[in-house]
Amino acid sequence: MKIAVDAMGGDYAPGVVIEGLSLTVQEYPDYDFVLVGHEAKVRFYLEKYGLADNPHISIFHAESVCEMSDPSAIALRGKKDSSITACAKLLKEGKVDAMVTPGHTGATVAATKVLLRTLPGVDRPALAANMPSQPGRFLLMDAGANPDCTALNLEQFAVMGEIYAQYLFKKERPTVGLLSVGGEDIKGCDLTKEAFKRLEKLPINFVGNVEADTIFEGVADVLISDGFAGNVLLKGAEGLAKSTFVWLKRVLKKNTLRYVWAMLAANVFRELKAFGDADNVGGAPLLGINGICIIGHGSSNPKAVLNAIRVAAECVNFRLNEKIVAGIKAANEANAQRAAE
């Protein structure tokens, strides 16, 4: 297997990305990697981490970088030689089996949609974020690839999310819910009301609307949303988690007894933090693209890079896209049959 890794993506590239690759080659010694980025900078860090002579690592030079502050379309118009665009081109040409980037999400979505196109029957791709819940984990789709969606988009997100959840959670019939402002089908906006009608007709385990206050109780294995609301939910959850630990430290330091108790329970707090740690997940697959593309967090550390590459390899081995094509085809045929009746 050969995976293209965007060496210039993320807040701390290329150092953190290549440090993460140094962990990856130990975990997956038989995989091949193409580091995409500015060759001189990449070589410096390959030397630093003892990877310069590794036969499983090659470099593909990309002159420019899509900065986080750049508009999404910059990857195709203003920076055609960016590391993100180069990764997408390698994937399109079949020179790699998957691509991984902790870089600009919007630029990655734009580059892959134009260069790779979507899978047959898929209108738009969706970012599938793996998030913690009380019982375990759930998938949030879309987590930010499409700020504006139609009910058809949400229907396709549900089909793709169910297929990925079947593998990820080892469930034959994962539950699928629709993010809304009320549990009843009459609650919500025009988008969610129309999406509800579509989802309840699909051959999936649809559990109806899910309100935000029950999301983390495990009411659904897959939570469907447009990319705008999904990204707000994702970032809000991340911010709340950080703030919770700040508040916790503040109250534990109020007196000596609490502080001593906190020191004795240090392992408990570390375990709690690890449960919701995004670095353990690594990255989110961009489902619906005609190729395996994993997008990591901009602040990814070496462990996150390792896990993002792991997710890419798992998606390839699972033959995820083949299953999505079959699932979308079956849903479209069912819709056509209902329309004809």
C-alpha positions in Angstrom: 0.0 0.0 0.0 1.2 3.5 -0.8 -0.1 6.6 0.9 0.5 10.3 0.1 1.1 12.4 3.2 0.8 16.2 3.0 4.0 17.1 4.8 3.1 20.8 4.8 -0.4 20.5 6.2 -1.3 21.6 9.8 -0.1 24.2 12.3 3.2 22.6 13.0 4.3 21.2 9.6 6.5 19.8 8.4 8.2 18.8 11.6 5.3 17.3 13.4 4.1 15.5 10.3 7.4 13.8 9.7 7.8 13.0 13.4 4.4 11.3 13.1 5.7 9.4 10.1 8.6 8.2 12.1 6.1 6.5 14.4 4.1 5.2 11.5 7.0 3.3 9.8 7.5 1.4 13.0 3.9 0.4 13.1 3.5 -0.3 9.4 7.0 -1.2 8.1 5.7 -2.7 4.8 3.8 0.4 3.7 5.2 3.0 1.3 4.8 6.7 1.8 5.1 9.7 -0.5 5.8 12.9 1.5 4.4 15.8 -0.5 5.8 19.2 0.2 8.8 21.5 -0.1 11.7 19.1 -0.8 14.4 21.0 1.1 12.3 21.4 4.2 11.1 17.8 4.1 14.6 16.4 3.7 15.8 18.4 6.7 13.3 16.7 9.0 13.8 13.3 7.4 17.5 13.6 8.5 16.4 14.8 11.9 14.2 11.8 12.5 16.5 9.2 10.9 14.3 8.6 7.9 16.5 9.9 5.1 17.6 6.4 3.9 14.3 4.7 4.5 13.4 2.8 1.2 9.7 3.1 1.9 9.7 6.9 1.9 9.9 9.1 -1.2 9.4 12.9 -1.7 7.2 14.6 -4.2 8.1 18.3 -4.4 5.3 20.8 -4.0 6.3 24.5 -4.1 3.5 26.1 -2.2 1.3 25.6 0.9 -2.5 26.3 1.4 -2.5 28.4 4.6 -5.4 28.1 7.0 -6.3 31.7 6.3 -6.5 31.1 2.5 -10.0 30.9 0.8 -10.9 27.3 -0.1 -10.7 27.9 -3.8 -7.1 28.9 -3.5 -6.0 25.3 -3.9 -7.1 25.2 -7.5 -6.8 28.8 -8.7 -4.0 30.6 -6.9 -1.8 27.7 -5.6 -2.0 24.9 -8.2 1.3 23.6 -7.0 0.3 23.3 -3.4 0.9 20.2 -1.3 -2.8 19.5 -1.0 -3.4 19.7 -4.8 -0.3 17.5 -5.4 -1.7 14.8 -3.1 -5.0 14.9 -4.9 -3.3 14.6 -8.3 -1.2 11.6 -7.1 -4.4 9.9 -6.0 -6.2 10.7 -9.2 -3.4 9.2 -11.3 -3.4 6.0 -9.2 0.1 6.6 -8.0 -1.0 6.2 -4.4 -3.9 4.3 -2.7 -4.9 7.1 -0.3 -4.0 10.6 0.8 -3.7 12.1 4.3 -3.6 15.8 5.2 -3.9 17.7 8.5 -4.1 20.9 6.3 -6.8 23.2 5.1 -10.2 21.4 5.1 -11.9 23.6 2.6 -9.0 23.5 0.2 -8.8 19.7 0.5 -12.5 19.4 -0.3 -12.3 21.7 -3.2 -9.2 20.0 -4.7 -10.5 16.5 -4.3 -14.0 17.3 -5.7 -12.6 18.9 -8.8 -9.7 16.5 -9.5 -11.1 13.2 -8.2 -14.8 13.9 -8.6 -17.4 12.1 -6.4 -18.3 8.5 -6.5 -21.0 7.4 -8.9 -24.4 8.5 -7.6 -22.9 10.8 -4.9 -23.8 14.5 -5.2 -21.5 15.8 -2.5 -18.9 14.4 -0.1 -19.2 14.5 3.7 -16.6 14.7 6.5 -17.2 11.8 8.9 -16.0 12.9 12.4 -15.5 10.1 15.0 -16.7 11.6 18.3 -17.1 10.3 21.9 -20.4 9.4 23.5 -21.3 7.9 26.9 -21.5 4.4 25.5 -18.5 4.7 23.2 -18.3 6.7 19.9 -20.6 8.0 17.1 -20.1 9.5 13.6 -21.0 13.1 12.9 -21.8 13.7 9.2 -21.2 16.3 7.8 -18.6 17.8 10.1 -17.7 20.7 7.8 -17.3 19.9 4.1 -20.6 21.4 3.0 -22.0 24.5 4.7 -25.1 24.5 2.5 -26.9 21.2 1.8 -30.1 19.8 0.3 -32.2 17.0 1.7 -30.8 14.7 -1.0 -27.3 15.4 0.3 -28.4 14.5 3.9 -30.0 11.3 2.5 -26.7 10.3 0.9 -24.7 11.2 4.0 -26.9 8.8 5.9 -26.2 5.9 3.5 -22.5 6.6 3.5 -22.4 7.0 7.2 -24.2 3.8 7.9 -21.7 1.9 5.7 -18.7 3.4 7.4 -20.2 2.8 10.9 -20.8 -0.8 10.1 -17.1 -1.3 9.8 -16.0 1.2 12.5 -18.4 0.0 15.2 -18.8 -3.6 14.1 -22.6 -3.3 13.9 -24.7 -4.8 11.2 -27.5 -2.2 11.8 -26.0 1.0 13.2 -28.6 3.6 14.3 -28.9 6.8 12.3 -30.3 10.0 13.7 -30.9 13.5 12.3 -29.7 16.6 14.2 -32.6 18.9 14.8 -34.2 21.2 17.4 -36.9 18.7 18.5 -37.6 15.0 18.6 -40.9 15.2 16.5 -40.8 15.1 12.7 -42.6 18.5 12.6 -39.8 20.2 14.4 -36.8 21.8 12.7 -36.2 23.9 9.5 -37.3 23.1 6.0 -34.1 21.2 5.4 -34.4 18.9 8.3 -38.2 18.3 7.8 -37.6 17.3 4.2 -34.6 15.2 5.1 -36.6 13.4 7.8 -39.1 12.3 5.2 -36.3 10.9 3.0 -34.5 9.2 5.8 -37.5 7.3 7.2 -38.0 5.8 3.7 -34.4 4.5 3.5 -33.6 0.8 4.4 -31.5 2.1 7.3 -32.1 1.9 11.1 -33.4 5.5 11.3 -34.2 6.6 14.9 -35.6 10.1 14.0 -34.6 13.5 15.1 -31.9 13.9 17.8 -31.7 17.0 19.9 -28.4 18.5 20.9 -28.7 17.8 24.6 -28.9 14.0 23.9 -26.2 13.7 21.3 -23.6 12.4 23.7 -25.9 9.9 25.3 -25.4 7.5 22.5 -28.9 7.8 20.9 -27.5 7.3 17.4 -24.3 5.7 16.0 -24.5 8.1 13.1 -25.7 11.7 13.4 -26.6 13.4 10.1 -26.3 17.2 9.7 -25.5 19.9 7.2 -21.8 20.9 7.3 -22.5 24.3 8.9 -24.4 22.9 12.0 -22.1 19.9 12.1 -18.9 22.0 12.3 -20.4 24.3 14.9 -21.3 21.2 17.0 -17.8 19.7 16.5 -15.9 22.9 17.4 -18.3 23.6 20.3 -17.7 20.2 21.8 -13.9 20.6 21.5 -14.1 24.0 23.1 -16.4 22.8 25.9 -14.0 19.9 26.6 -11.0 22.2 27.0 -13.0 24.6 29.2 -14.2 21.8 31.4 -10.6 20.9 32.3 -9.8 24.5 33.0 -12.9 24.8 35.3 -11.9 21.5 37.0 -8.4 22.6 37.7 -9.7 25.9 39.1 -12.1 24.2 41.7 -9.5 21.5 42.6 -7.0 24.1 43.6 -9.3 26.0 46.0 -8.0 24.1 49.0 -5.2 21.7 50.0 -7.4 18.7 50.5 -8.9 18.9 47.0 -5.5 19.4 45.5 -4.1 16.3 47.3 -7.1 14.3 46.1 -6.5 15.5 42.6 -2.9 14.4 42.7 -4.0 11.0 43.9 -6.5 10.8 41.0 -4.1 12.0 38.3 -4.5 8.7 36.4 -8.2 9.1 36.4 -8.0 12.5 34.8 -5.5 11.3 32.2 -7.8 8.5 31.3 -10.8 10.8 31.0 -8.8 13.2 28.8 -7.7 10.3 26.6 -11.3 9.1 26.1 -12.2 12.3 24.1 -8.8 13.0 22.7 -9.0 13.7 19.0 -5.4 12.6 18.5 -6.5 9.0 19.2 -8.9 9.2 16.2 -6.3 10.9 13.9 -8.5 12.1 11.1 -11.9 12.0 9.4 -12.5 10.4 6.0 -14.0 12.5 3.3 -16.7 10.1 2.3 -18.1 10.2 -1.2 -14.9 11.2 -2.9 -13.6 8.9 -5.7 -10.5 8.1 -3.6 -9.6 7.6 0.0 -8.9 11.0 1.6 -8.3 11.5 5.4 -8.4 15.0 6.8 -6.7 15.6 10.2 -7.0 18.4 12.7 -4.9 21.5 12.0 -3.3 21.1 15.4 -2.4 17.4 14.9 0.5 16.1 16.9 2.7 13.1 15.9 0.3 10.6 17.4 -2.6 12.1 15.4 -0.6 11.9 12.2 0.0 8.2 12.9 -3.6 7.5 13.5 -4.8 9.5 10.5 -2.5 7.2 8.3 -3.9 4.2 10.1 -7.5 5.3 9.3 -6.5 5.7 5.6 -5.1 2.2 5.5 -8.1 0.7 7.1 -10.5 2.5 4.6 -8.5 1.1 1.7 -8.4 -2.5 3.2 -12.1 -2.3 3.9 -12.8 -1.3 0.3 -15.0 1.4 1.7 -15.7 3.2 -1.6 -16.9 0.1 -3.3 -19.4 -0.5 -0.5 -20.5 3.2 -0.7 -21.2 2.9 -4.4 -23.3 -0.2 -3.9 -25.2 1.4 -1.0 -25.9 4.6 -3.0 -27.0 2.6 -6.0 -29.5 0.6 -3.8 -30.9 3.8 -2.3 -31.4 5.4 -5.7 -33.1 2.3 -7.0 -35.4 2.2 -4.0 -36.3 5.9 -4.5 -37.0 5.4 -8.2 -39.2 2.4 -7.4 -41.2 4.4 -4.9 -41.6 7.3 -7.3 -42.9 4.9 -10.0 -45.5 3.4 -7.6 
